[in-house]
């Protein structure tokens, strides 16, 4: 059985973990790509941060498609931005060339409810070439499957309420900017909050046109409803600025956020369903002050009610480990843009990933639960 071959697309902060974790699970990295001229030409060891030279140099992203066409690649790991449309060119290249791809893009977790046009296009392309594209990461476990498992121990659910916070400093400048970090309150209202001060009809038009800007929980609520077989009757989103109580330095933004300006935002998404279950989820992404830390807090209200609180999760590492562990399910899933609510729960792989999947002649049709042999 040969090793799984992988290319890394996006060689920023997250890739240092995804590449190391992949290698330590027996995956062979054969290519890496980025748009940053400062790192193009570097050996990936300089990103991973060790002295073991891999003889795999970071190439310009313009060479991505040509590389896929001339090399045998099993999976592309994409760690770039949080917006589905911004990642779509890379997804499209993978889909057209029959290369499976998994992304940390938060919207890709369930883009069907925020950008259905591009989701359908990607699904069609991937099915035609026989590959699978999906989004995964921290939300896959801590906002998705963790809640699904808890729900399995519940007789009746009336409401699901969740809140999660993370430091945008850990994820790079693109994510920090999406959250409005560094903006004045006036700028935040104009550039971020105003996008949600619209009617349901206006929001539907934006979604259908592929111009809607979802918070992370927008897609999580859609994923949960799909997982539970719930029928959505309404969904709203509100973005609230997080305000600096004192001057805070941001290494990612390369600036000092002044007292009274925005360190980021809280986004609250409320979903109503035909079954009567309400899902209210909130994510808080901001530049942390010195006494702040990550937290994941979810409550299932019903019979019985259950609350789980996880303080100080290693969000970056958990995101990257989830993505790498998901590769076995990705390679066995049905072709198309197949979100992880259609896959089995992510599980720990104690051995190299090639031990869990047969890369040749896997004809299970996606029913192997990641255990093809």
C-alpha positions as CSV (number, residue, x, y, z in Angstrom):
1,X,0.0,0.0,0.0
2,X,1.5,3.3,-1.1
3,X,1.6,6.5,1.0
4,X,-1.1,9.1,0.6
5,X,0.3,12.0,-1.4
6,X,-0.6,15.6,-0.5
7,X,-0.1,19.2,-1.7
8,X,-0.4,22.2,0.6
9,X,-2.2,25.2,-0.8
10,X,-1.6,28.3,1.4
11,X,1.6,28.3,3.4
12,X,0.8,30.6,6.3
13,X,0.5,30.0,10.0
14,X,-1.9,27.1,9.8
15,X,0.2,25.1,7.3
16,X,3.0,24.8,9.8
17,X,0.7,22.4,11.7
18,X,-1.1,20.8,8.8
19,X,2.1,19.8,7.0
20,X,3.8,18.5,10.2
21,X,0.8,16.6,11.3
22,X,0.4,15.1,7.8
23,X,4.0,13.9,7.8
24,X,3.7,12.4,11.2
25,X,0.6,10.5,10.1
26,X,2.6,9.0,7.2
27,X,1.5,11.3,4.4
28,X,4.0,12.3,1.7
29,X,3.9,16.0,0.9
30,X,5.0,16.5,-2.7
31,X,4.0,20.1,-3.4
32,X,3.3,23.5,-1.7
33,X,1.8,26.7,-3.1
34,X,1.3,30.3,-2.0
35,X,0.9,33.8,-3.4
36,X,3.3,35.5,-1.1
37,X,6.5,36.3,-3.0
38,X,8.5,36.4,0.3
39,X,8.1,32.7,0.9
40,X,8.0,31.4,-2.7
41,X,11.1,29.3,-3.3
42,X,11.6,28.4,0.4
43,X,11.7,24.7,1.4
44,X,8.7,23.8,3.4
45,X,10.9,23.0,6.3
46,X,11.2,26.7,6.9
47,X,7.5,26.9,7.3
48,X,7.3,23.8,9.5
49,X,10.1,25.2,11.6
50,X,12.6,22.4,11.8
51,X,16.0,21.5,10.2
52,X,14.8,18.5,8.2
53,X,15.1,19.6,4.6
54,X,12.3,18.1,2.5
55,X,13.4,19.3,-0.9
56,X,9.8,20.5,-1.5
57,X,9.9,24.2,-2.4
58,X,6.9,26.5,-2.2
59,X,5.8,27.4,-5.7
60,X,3.7,30.3,-7.0
61,X,0.0,29.5,-6.8
62,X,-0.1,30.2,-10.5
63,X,1.6,26.8,-11.0
64,X,-1.0,24.9,-8.9
65,X,-3.1,23.5,-11.8
66,X,-0.1,22.5,-13.9
67,X,1.3,20.6,-11.0
68,X,-1.9,18.7,-10.4
69,X,-2.0,17.8,-14.0
70,X,1.5,16.3,-14.0
71,X,1.7,14.6,-10.6
72,X,-0.3,11.9,-8.8
73,X,-1.9,13.8,-5.9
74,X,-4.4,12.2,-3.6
75,X,-5.4,15.3,-1.5
76,X,-4.9,19.0,-1.4
77,X,-5.1,20.7,2.0
78,X,-6.2,24.3,1.5
79,X,-5.5,26.8,4.3
80,X,-6.1,30.3,3.0
81,X,-9.1,32.5,3.7
82,X,-12.5,32.1,5.4
83,X,-14.7,33.0,2.4
84,X,-16.0,30.3,0.1
85,X,-15.9,32.5,-3.0
86,X,-12.3,33.5,-2.4
87,X,-11.2,29.9,-2.1
88,X,-13.4,28.8,-5.1
89,X,-10.6,29.1,-7.7
90,X,-8.5,26.6,-5.8
91,X,-11.4,24.3,-5.3
92,X,-12.3,24.5,-8.9
93,X,-8.8,23.6,-10.0
94,X,-8.9,20.5,-7.8
95,X,-12.4,19.5,-8.9
96,X,-11.6,19.9,-12.6
97,X,-8.4,17.8,-12.2
98,X,-10.0,15.1,-10.0
99,X,-8.0,15.9,-6.9
100,X,-9.7,15.5,-3.5
101,X,-9.5,18.7,-1.4
102,X,-10.1,19.6,2.2
103,X,-10.1,23.2,3.5
104,X,-10.0,25.1,6.8
105,X,-12.3,27.7,5.1
106,X,-15.1,28.2,7.6
107,X,-17.8,28.9,5.0
108,X,-16.8,25.7,3.2
109,X,-18.1,23.8,6.2
110,X,-21.6,24.2,4.8
111,X,-21.7,26.7,2.0
112,X,-25.1,25.4,0.7
113,X,-26.9,28.0,2.9
114,X,-24.7,31.0,2.1
115,X,-23.5,30.5,-1.4
116,X,-25.7,27.8,-3.0
117,X,-24.7,28.9,-6.6
118,X,-21.0,28.2,-6.2
119,X,-21.7,25.1,-4.0
120,X,-23.8,23.5,-6.7
121,X,-21.2,24.4,-9.4
122,X,-18.4,22.8,-7.3
123,X,-20.6,19.8,-6.5
124,X,-21.2,19.2,-10.3
125,X,-17.5,19.6,-11.2
126,X,-16.3,17.2,-8.5
127,X,-18.9,14.6,-9.4
128,X,-17.9,14.7,-13.0
129,X,-14.2,14.1,-12.2
130,X,-14.9,11.7,-9.3
131,X,-13.3,13.6,-6.5
132,X,-14.5,15.0,-3.2
133,X,-14.2,18.5,-1.8
134,X,-15.1,19.5,1.8
135,X,-14.5,22.0,4.6
136,X,-13.4,20.9,8.1
137,X,-11.5,22.2,11.0
138,X,-12.3,23.2,14.6
139,X,-16.0,23.7,13.9
140,X,-16.3,20.1,12.5
141,X,-15.7,18.7,16.0
142,X,-16.4,21.4,18.5
143,X,-19.4,23.2,16.9
144,X,-20.7,20.2,14.9
145,X,-20.1,16.6,15.9
146,X,-19.7,17.3,19.6
147,X,-23.2,18.8,19.6
148,X,-24.5,15.9,17.6
149,X,-23.1,13.3,20.1
150,X,-24.7,15.2,23.0
151,X,-28.0,15.4,21.2
152,X,-27.9,11.6,20.8
153,X,-28.2,11.4,24.6
154,X,-31.2,13.7,24.7
155,X,-34.9,12.7,24.7
156,X,-36.3,16.0,23.6
157,X,-34.6,19.2,22.4
158,X,-36.2,22.7,22.5
159,X,-33.1,24.8,22.0
160,X,-29.4,24.5,21.2
161,X,-27.3,27.5,22.4
162,X,-23.6,27.8,21.7
163,X,-20.8,30.4,22.2
164,X,-17.2,30.1,21.1
165,X,-14.3,32.6,21.2
166,X,-11.0,32.6,19.5
167,X,-8.0,35.0,19.1
168,X,-7.8,36.2,15.5
169,X,-4.1,36.8,16.1
170,X,-3.6,33.1,15.7
171,X,-5.0,32.8,12.2
172,X,-3.5,35.6,10.1
173,X,-4.3,39.0,8.7
174,X,-7.2,37.9,6.3
175,X,-9.3,36.5,9.2
176,X,-8.5,39.5,11.4
177,X,-9.7,41.9,8.8
178,X,-12.9,39.9,8.1
179,X,-13.7,40.3,11.8
180,X,-13.3,44.1,11.7
181,X,-10.3,44.1,14.0
182,X,-8.6,47.5,14.0
183,X,-11.6,49.4,12.7
184,X,-13.2,52.4,14.4
185,X,-16.8,51.9,15.5
186,X,-18.0,54.1,12.6
187,X,-15.9,52.0,10.1
188,X,-17.3,48.8,11.7
189,X,-20.9,49.9,11.3
190,X,-20.3,50.7,7.6
191,X,-18.0,47.8,6.6
192,X,-19.3,44.9,8.8
193,X,-22.5,45.5,10.7
194,X,-24.4,47.2,7.9
195,X,-24.3,44.0,5.9
196,X,-26.9,42.5,8.3
197,X,-29.2,45.5,8.6
198,X,-31.4,44.1,5.8
199,X,-34.7,42.4,5.4
200,X,-35.0,38.6,5.0
201,X,-35.9,39.1,1.3
202,X,-32.8,41.2,0.7
203,X,-30.7,38.6,2.5
204,X,-32.1,35.8,0.3
205,X,-31.3,37.8,-2.8
206,X,-27.7,38.3,-1.7
207,X,-27.4,34.6,-0.9
208,X,-28.8,33.5,-4.3
209,X,-26.4,36.0,-6.0
210,X,-23.4,34.7,-4.0
211,X,-22.8,38.1,-2.4
212,X,-23.8,37.3,1.2
213,X,-21.1,37.6,4.0
214,X,-21.9,34.8,6.5
215,X,-20.4,34.7,10.0
216,X,-18.9,31.3,10.9
217,X,-22.0,30.2,12.8
218,X,-24.3,30.8,9.8
219,X,-22.8,27.8,8.2
220,X,-22.6,25.8,11.5
221,X,-26.3,26.2,12.1
222,X,-27.0,25.0,8.5
223,X,-24.7,22.0,9.1
224,X,-26.5,21.1,12.4
225,X,-29.9,21.4,10.8
226,X,-28.7,19.1,8.0
227,X,-27.2,16.6,10.5
228,X,-30.4,16.5,12.5
229,X,-32.8,16.5,9.5
230,X,-34.4,19.8,10.7
231,X,-36.3,22.0,8.3
232,X,-35.2,25.7,8.5
233,X,-38.0,28.2,8.6
234,X,-35.9,31.3,9.3
235,X,-32.3,32.4,10.0
236,X,-31.0,35.8,11.1
237,X,-27.5,37.1,11.8
238,X,-26.3,40.1,13.8
239,X,-22.7,41.3,14.1
240,X,-21.7,43.2,17.3
241,X,-18.3,45.0,17.6
242,X,-15.9,44.0,20.4
243,X,-14.4,47.2,21.9
244,X,-10.9,47.7,23.2
245,X,-10.8,48.7,26.9
246,X,-7.2,49.8,26.5
247,X,-4.7,50.1,23.7
248,X,-3.8,46.6,22.4
249,X,-0.9,45.7,20.1
250,X,-1.7,43.4,17.2
251,X,1.3,41.7,15.7
252,X,-0.9,40.2,12.9
253,X,-2.3,43.6,11.9
254,X,1.0,45.4,12.5
255,X,-0.7,48.1,14.5
256,X,-1.9,49.2,17.9
257,X,-5.7,49.0,18.3
258,X,-6.7,52.2,20.2
259,X,-9.0,52.2,23.2
260,X,-12.5,52.5,22.0
261,X,-11.8,50.9,18.6
262,X,-12.8,47.4,17.5
263,X,-10.7,44.3,18.5
264,X,-13.1,42.1,16.4
265,X,-16.7,41.1,16.5
266,X,-19.3,38.8,18.0
267,X,-21.7,37.3,15.5
268,X,-25.0,35.8,16.7
269,X,-27.0,33.5,14.4
270,X,-30.5,32.4,15.3
271,X,-32.2,29.6,13.4
272,X,-35.8,28.5,13.7
273,X,-37.1,25.2,12.5
274,X,-40.4,23.5,11.5
275,X,-39.7,21.0,14.3
276,X,-39.7,23.8,16.9
277,X,-36.1,23.6,17.8
278,X,-34.2,26.9,17.9
279,X,-30.5,27.1,17.4
280,X,-28.7,30.2,18.7
281,X,-25.0,30.3,18.2
282,X,-22.4,33.0,18.8
283,X,-18.8,33.2,17.8
284,X,-16.5,35.9,19.1
285,X,-13.4,36.5,17.1
286,X,-11.1,39.3,18.2
287,X,-7.6,40.4,19.1
288,X,-7.3,39.3,22.8
289,X,-6.3,41.4,25.7
290,X,-3.8,39.9,28.1
291,X,-6.4,38.3,30.4
292,X,-8.6,36.7,27.6
293,X,-8.6,33.1,26.3
294,X,-10.4,30.7,24.0
295,X,-13.6,29.1,25.3
296,X,-16.2,26.8,23.8
297,X,-19.6,26.8,25.6
298,X,-22.7,24.8,24.4
299,X,-26.0,24.0,26.0
300,X,-28.7,21.6,24.8
301,X,-31.9,22.6,26.4
302,X,-34.6,20.0,26.8
303,X,-35.1,16.6,28.5
304,X,-32.5,16.4,29.9
305,X,-30.5,19.6,29.5
306,X,-26.8,19.3,29.1
307,X,-24.0,21.9,29.1
308,X,-20.4,21.4,28.0
309,X,-17.7,24.1,28.6
310,X,-14.2,23.7,27.2
311,X,-11.8,26.4,28.4
312,X,-8.5,27.3,26.7
313,X,-8.8,24.8,23.8
314,X,-5.8,24.8,21.5
315,X,-7.9,26.1,18.7
316,X,-5.3,26.3,16.0
317,X,-3.8,22.9,16.7
318,X,-7.3,21.3,17.0
319,X,-8.3,22.8,13.7
320,X,-5.3,21.4,11.9
321,X,-5.4,18.0,13.6
322,X,-9.1,17.7,12.6
323,X,-8.4,18.4,9.0
324,X,-5.6,15.9,8.8
325,X,-7.6,13.2,10.6
326,X,-10.5,13.9,8.2
327,X,-8.5,12.9,5.1
328,X,-9.4,9.2,5.4
329,X,-13.1,10.1,5.4
330,X,-12.6,12.5,2.5
331,X,-10.9,9.8,0.4
332,X,-13.8,7.4,1.0
333,X,-16.7,9.9,0.7
334,X,-19.0,10.1,-2.3
335,X,-17.8,12.4,-5.1
336,X,-18.9,16.0,-5.1
337,X,-18.9,18.9,-2.7
338,X,-19.7,16.6,0.2
339,X,-19.9,18.3,3.6
340,X,-18.9,16.4,6.8
341,X,-22.5,16.1,8.1
342,X,-22.7,13.3,5.5
343,X,-19.5,11.6,6.8
344,X,-19.0,9.6,10.0
345,X,-17.8,11.4,13.2
346,X,-14.1,12.3,13.0
347,X,-12.0,9.8,15.1
348,X,-8.5,9.5,16.3
349,X,-6.1,7.6,14.0
350,X,-3.4,6.0,16.0
351,X,-1.5,4.7,13.0
352,X,-0.5,6.2,9.6
353,X,-3.5,7.2,7.7
354,X,-2.8,4.9,4.8
355,X,-3.5,2.0,7.2
356,X,-7.2,3.1,7.4
357,X,-7.9,3.4,3.7
358,X,-7.2,1.6,0.4
359,X,-6.4,4.3,-2.2
360,X,-6.9,1.9,-5.1
361,X,-10.1,0.1,-6.0
362,X,-12.2,1.7,-3.2
363,X,-15.7,1.0,-4.5
364,X,-17.7,1.3,-1.3
365,X,-19.7,4.2,-2.6
366,X,-18.9,6.2,0.6
367,X,-20.3,3.6,3.0
368,X,-17.0,2.5,4.5
369,X,-17.0,5.1,7.3
370,X,-13.4,5.8,6.6
371,X,-12.3,2.2,7.2
372,X,-11.7,0.9,3.6
373,X,-9.1,-1.9,3.5
